[in-house]
Amino acid sequence: MKSIIITEYLSKYFKDVKAVLDLNLHLDKGEIYGFLGLNGAGKTTTIRMLLGMIQPSGGNAYLNGIKVNSSHNEIWEKVGYLVEIPYSYPNLTVKENLEIIRHLRFIKDKKSVDSIIEKLQLHHYRNRKAKHLSQGNKQRLGLAKALIHHPEILILDEPTSGLDPSGIHDIREMLIDMAANHGVTIFISSHILGEVSLFASRIGIIHHGKLVREIKKHELDILCEKQLHVQAKDLMKAVNIIRSRGYKECNLSGDKIIIKDKDAIDKPEEIATLLVNNDSPPTCIQVAEENLESFFLKTIKINQG
């Protein structure tokens, strides 16, 4: 399959700061790639290089097989983007802002503005000046500008910033549909780690400018640690009962017992039955799975320095 977004040893230095170092990425058609990292890790710098906003110190970036540089303007016809602040003309309305983008994109269909307004649920604000929009609706306007020309590639920096939970859900479903049903390739950075895990087909973790880990969505269940959490009135009695049956990875932690034995995690009902039969019934028992955020923090801790 042809890679739509490629970086080859892409690097950017600012004086003595290595913002991005030898970044190699390959994104296929219809893929949603979640790009995760702490503030200052190199996410926005990478996106700016992908969009030709800044020149790399080394390496190259390619979109649809075309090298990103100042002489190849044709590649932007099929690219939509949102970088950090969703800039707009503050004294113009939502509709007027989008009309300007329509003309700049040479879009002949005049209905495209109304269509994208509906798609981003901005119909109630179409005649409101951009400076009077909430942060969430400014973000929707920024996304509308990125999507109005039906791009084949979307490059988004924190696209759900300022949105409420309902808005985040709507944007997530829209991006999933665009990738799955329209073949749009999406590169998205975000600090909402758990959110990215819900829709990205692959996740890359960048730390101190280096790509330290890539994970496919189906690998998360394997890589993210699972534990069985048990609570009981007499925790010490309960933990001794559990250990007596051969569960070795069983320890007290605060107000609960944490069991890491695979047999216990796979069959928590057997632990419950064991405790009930030994006069120490659990007050709560549940399988807890490590979320992407804790996995992310664990990963960068391993790669510190």
C-alpha positions as CSV (number, residue, x, y, z in Angstrom):
1,M,0.0,0.0,0.0
2,K,1.3,3.5,-0.9
3,S,2.2,5.6,2.1
4,I,0.4,9.0,2.0
5,I,2.5,10.8,4.6
6,I,6.2,10.0,4.9
7,T,9.0,11.5,6.9
8,E,12.6,10.4,6.5
9,Y,15.0,11.3,9.3
10,L,13.1,14.6,9.7
11,S,14.9,16.9,12.2
12,K,14.6,20.4,13.5
13,Y,17.1,22.3,15.7
14,F,16.6,25.6,17.3
15,K,20.1,26.7,18.3
16,D,21.1,24.1,20.9
17,V,17.7,22.6,21.2
18,K,16.9,19.4,19.3
19,A,13.1,19.9,18.9
20,V,12.7,16.9,16.5
21,L,15.4,14.3,15.9
22,D,15.5,11.7,13.0
23,L,11.7,11.2,12.8
24,N,10.6,8.4,10.5
25,L,6.9,8.0,9.8
26,H,4.8,6.2,7.2
27,L,1.1,6.7,7.1
28,D,-1.1,4.7,4.8
29,K,-4.3,5.8,3.0
30,G,-7.3,5.9,5.4
31,E,-5.1,5.6,8.5
32,I,-5.7,7.7,11.7
33,Y,-2.4,8.3,13.4
34,G,-2.4,9.6,16.9
35,F,0.8,11.6,17.7
36,L,1.2,11.9,21.5
37,G,3.7,13.7,23.6
38,L,4.2,16.0,26.5
39,N,4.3,19.8,25.9
40,G,7.5,20.6,24.2
41,A,8.0,17.0,23.0
42,G,8.1,18.1,19.3
43,K,4.5,17.5,18.1
44,T,3.7,21.0,16.8
45,T,7.2,21.4,15.3
46,T,6.7,18.2,13.4
47,I,3.3,19.4,12.1
48,R,4.7,22.7,11.0
49,M,7.4,20.9,9.0
50,L,4.8,18.6,7.4
51,L,2.9,21.7,6.3
52,G,6.0,23.6,5.0
53,M,5.6,26.3,7.6
54,I,9.1,25.8,8.8
55,Q,12.1,24.3,7.1
56,P,13.6,21.2,8.6
57,S,17.3,21.2,9.7
58,G,17.6,17.7,8.2
59,G,15.6,15.0,6.5
60,N,12.5,15.3,4.3
61,A,8.7,15.0,4.4
62,Y,6.4,13.8,1.7
63,L,2.7,14.2,1.2
64,N,1.1,12.0,-1.5
65,G,4.6,11.2,-2.8
66,I,5.5,14.9,-3.3
67,K,8.3,16.4,-1.3
68,V,7.2,19.2,1.0
69,N,9.0,22.4,0.0
70,S,8.2,25.9,-1.2
71,S,8.3,25.0,-4.9
72,H,5.6,22.3,-4.7
73,N,2.4,24.3,-4.0
74,E,0.1,21.8,-5.7
75,I,0.2,19.4,-2.7
76,W,-1.9,21.8,-0.6
77,E,-4.9,21.3,-2.8
78,K,-5.6,18.0,-1.2
79,V,-4.5,18.9,2.4
80,G,-6.6,20.3,5.2
81,Y,-5.0,21.4,8.4
82,L,-5.5,23.0,11.8
83,V,-2.5,24.1,13.8
84,E,-2.7,25.4,17.3
85,I,-4.9,28.5,17.3
86,P,-7.8,28.4,14.7
87,Y,-7.1,31.8,13.2
88,S,-10.0,33.7,11.6
89,Y,-11.0,37.2,10.6
90,P,-12.5,38.3,14.0
91,N,-14.8,41.0,12.6
92,L,-16.3,38.8,10.0
93,T,-19.1,36.3,10.6
94,V,-18.7,32.5,10.5
95,K,-20.2,32.4,7.0
96,E,-18.0,35.3,5.7
97,N,-14.9,33.6,7.0
98,L,-15.8,30.5,5.2
99,E,-16.7,32.4,2.0
100,I,-13.1,33.8,2.0
101,I,-11.7,30.2,2.3
102,R,-14.0,29.0,-0.5
103,H,-12.6,31.7,-2.8
104,L,-9.0,31.0,-1.7
105,R,-9.5,27.3,-2.4
106,F,-11.1,28.0,-5.8
107,I,-14.2,26.1,-4.8
108,K,-16.9,26.8,-7.3
109,D,-19.8,25.2,-5.4
110,K,-21.4,28.0,-3.4
111,K,-23.3,25.5,-1.4
112,S,-20.1,24.2,0.1
113,V,-20.1,26.9,2.8
114,D,-23.6,26.0,4.0
115,S,-22.8,22.3,3.8
116,I,-19.7,22.6,6.1
117,I,-21.5,24.9,8.5
118,E,-24.1,22.2,8.9
119,K,-21.5,19.4,9.2
120,L,-19.7,21.3,12.0
121,Q,-23.0,22.3,13.7
122,L,-22.3,26.0,13.3
123,H,-25.7,26.8,11.8
124,H,-26.8,28.7,14.9
125,Y,-23.7,30.9,14.7
126,R,-23.5,31.4,10.9
127,N,-24.1,35.2,11.2
128,R,-22.1,35.7,14.5
129,K,-18.7,37.4,14.3
130,A,-15.8,35.1,14.9
131,K,-14.5,37.2,17.8
132,H,-17.8,36.5,19.7
133,L,-17.6,32.8,19.4
134,S,-16.8,30.5,22.3
135,Q,-13.5,28.7,22.2
136,G,-15.2,25.5,21.2
137,N,-17.0,27.1,18.3
138,K,-13.8,28.9,17.2
139,Q,-12.3,25.4,17.1
140,R,-15.3,24.2,15.0
141,L,-14.7,27.1,12.6
142,G,-11.1,26.1,12.3
143,L,-12.1,22.6,11.5
144,A,-14.6,23.8,8.9
145,K,-11.9,25.7,7.1
146,A,-9.8,22.6,7.1
147,L,-12.6,20.4,5.7
148,I,-14.4,22.7,3.3
149,H,-12.5,21.4,0.2
150,H,-12.9,17.7,1.0
151,P,-9.1,17.0,1.6
152,E,-7.5,13.6,1.1
153,I,-5.0,14.4,4.0
154,L,-5.9,16.0,7.3
155,I,-3.2,17.3,9.7
156,L,-4.7,18.4,13.0
157,D,-3.0,19.9,16.0
158,E,-5.2,19.5,19.1
159,P,-8.5,19.5,17.1
160,T,-10.8,19.0,20.1
161,S,-9.3,21.7,22.3
162,G,-12.1,23.8,23.9
163,L,-14.8,21.4,22.9
164,D,-17.3,19.9,25.4
165,P,-17.6,16.1,25.7
166,S,-20.5,16.1,23.2
167,G,-18.4,18.1,20.7
168,I,-15.4,15.8,21.2
169,H,-17.6,12.8,20.5
170,D,-19.0,14.4,17.3
171,I,-15.6,15.3,16.0
172,R,-14.3,11.8,16.8
173,E,-17.2,10.1,14.9
174,M,-16.7,12.4,12.0
175,L,-13.0,11.7,11.7
176,I,-13.6,7.9,12.0
177,D,-16.2,8.2,9.1
178,M,-13.8,10.2,6.9
179,A,-11.0,7.7,7.3
180,A,-13.1,4.5,7.1
181,N,-15.5,5.5,4.4
182,H,-13.7,8.2,2.4
183,G,-10.1,7.1,2.6
184,V,-8.9,10.3,4.3
185,T,-5.5,10.0,5.9
186,I,-5.4,11.8,9.3
187,F,-2.4,12.8,11.4
188,I,-3.6,14.2,14.7
189,S,-1.7,15.4,17.8
190,S,-3.5,15.6,21.1
191,H,-2.9,15.7,24.8
192,I,-6.2,13.9,25.5
193,L,-4.5,10.5,25.5
194,G,-7.5,8.4,26.4
195,E,-9.5,10.1,23.7
196,V,-7.0,9.3,21.0
197,S,-7.0,5.6,21.9
198,L,-10.7,5.5,21.0
199,F,-10.2,6.2,17.3
200,A,-6.6,6.2,16.2
201,S,-5.6,3.1,14.2
202,R,-2.0,3.7,15.2
203,I,-0.3,5.7,18.0
204,G,3.2,7.2,18.0
205,I,4.7,8.5,21.2
206,I,7.3,11.3,20.9
207,H,9.5,12.3,23.8
208,H,12.3,14.9,23.7
209,G,12.0,15.0,19.9
210,K,12.4,11.3,19.4
211,L,9.8,8.8,18.4
212,V,10.1,6.3,21.3
213,R,7.2,3.9,20.6
214,E,4.6,3.1,17.9
215,I,1.5,1.0,18.8
216,K,-1.2,-0.4,16.7
217,K,-4.7,-0.1,18.1
218,H,-5.2,-3.9,18.5
219,E,-1.9,-4.1,20.5
220,L,-3.1,-1.8,23.3
221,D,-5.1,-4.6,25.0
222,I,-1.9,-6.7,25.1
223,L,0.5,-4.0,26.1
224,C,-1.7,-2.2,28.7
225,E,-1.4,-4.1,32.0
226,K,-4.5,-5.6,33.7
227,Q,-5.0,-6.1,37.4
228,L,-7.7,-7.5,39.6
229,H,-8.7,-5.1,42.4
230,V,-10.4,-6.6,45.4
231,Q,-11.8,-4.8,48.5
232,A,-13.0,-6.5,51.7
233,K,-13.8,-5.6,55.3
234,D,-10.7,-7.4,56.5
235,L,-8.1,-6.9,53.8
236,M,-5.3,-8.8,55.6
237,K,-7.4,-11.8,56.1
238,A,-8.5,-11.7,52.5
239,V,-5.0,-11.4,51.1
240,N,-3.8,-14.3,53.2
241,I,-6.7,-16.5,51.9
242,I,-5.9,-15.5,48.3
243,R,-2.2,-16.2,48.7
244,S,-2.9,-19.6,50.3
245,R,-4.4,-20.7,47.0
246,G,-1.2,-20.1,45.1
247,Y,-1.8,-16.6,43.8
248,K,1.7,-15.1,44.2
249,E,1.3,-11.7,42.7
250,C,-1.1,-10.5,45.3
251,N,-0.4,-7.4,47.4
252,L,-2.1,-4.8,49.6
253,S,-2.2,-1.3,48.2
254,G,-4.1,1.3,50.2
255,D,-7.7,0.3,50.6
256,K,-7.6,-2.6,48.1
257,I,-5.8,-5.8,47.2
258,I,-4.1,-5.9,43.8
259,I,-3.7,-9.2,42.0
260,K,-1.6,-9.5,38.9
261,D,-1.9,-13.3,38.4
262,K,-3.4,-14.0,34.9
263,D,-5.7,-16.8,36.3
264,A,-7.3,-14.4,38.8
265,I,-7.7,-11.7,36.1
266,D,-9.3,-14.1,33.7
267,K,-11.6,-15.6,36.3
268,P,-12.4,-13.0,39.0
269,E,-15.5,-15.0,39.9
270,E,-13.3,-17.7,41.3
271,I,-11.6,-15.2,43.7
272,A,-15.0,-14.0,44.8
273,T,-16.1,-17.6,45.5
274,L,-12.9,-18.3,47.4
275,L,-13.4,-15.3,49.7
276,V,-17.1,-16.0,50.3
277,N,-16.4,-19.7,51.1
278,N,-13.8,-18.6,53.6
279,D,-16.0,-16.1,55.4
280,S,-14.4,-13.0,53.9
281,P,-16.7,-11.8,51.2
282,P,-15.4,-9.1,48.9
283,T,-17.2,-5.7,49.1
284,C,-15.9,-4.8,45.6
285,I,-14.1,-6.8,42.9
286,Q,-13.2,-5.6,39.4
287,V,-10.7,-6.0,36.6
288,A,-8.8,-2.7,36.1
289,E,-7.0,-2.1,32.8
290,E,-4.1,0.3,32.5
291,N,-5.3,3.2,30.3
292,L,-3.4,4.8,27.5
293,E,-2.3,7.7,29.8
294,S,-0.6,5.5,32.3
295,F,0.9,3.5,29.5
296,F,2.2,6.7,27.9
297,L,3.7,7.9,31.2
298,K,5.3,4.5,31.8
299,T,6.8,4.5,28.2
300,I,8.4,8.0,28.5
301,K,9.7,7.1,32.0
302,I,11.5,4.2,30.4
303,N,12.9,6.5,27.7
304,Q,13.9,9.3,30.0
305,G,17.3,10.8,29.0
